[in-house]
């Protein structure tokens, strides 16, 4: 019987992938909020700031995951 792929992935990588998934969902949520009507300029600025932080975090996480996979 074959071992499921999820059992073959190291626990460190599993944690990293879950964190990436959570950050992707947070990024999508921020983008959806930016699409709402009647946002004030302050709200847009705040959402864009949070989105910048989220995208930066995604980039860092992605690079770390790539390094972990290449080990």
C-alpha positions, 0 to 999 in steps of 0.5 A, spaced: 500 500 500 502 506 498 504 512 503 500 518 502 504 524 499 502 528 506 505 523 510 512 523 506 512 531 507 516 533 513 513 536 519 517 543 518 514 543 510 507 542 513 507 547 518 510 552 512 505 550 507 499 551 512 502 558 514 502 560 506 495 557 505 493 562 511 497 568 508 494 567 501 487 567 504 488 573 508 491 576 502 485 574 498 480 577 504 484 584 503 483 584 496 476 582 496 475 588 501 478 593 497 473 591 492 467 594 496 464 600 495 464 606 499 470 605 502 474 612 505 480 614 503 483 612 510 480 605 509 483 604 502 490 606 505 489 602 511 487 596 506 493 597 501 498 597 507 496 591 510 496 588 503 503 590 502 505 587 508 501 580 506 504 580 499 511 581 502 510 576 507 507 571 502 514 572 498 518 571 504 514 564 505 514 562 498 522 563 498 523 559 504 518 554 502 522 553 495 529 552 499 526 547 504 523 543 498 530 543 494 533 540 500 
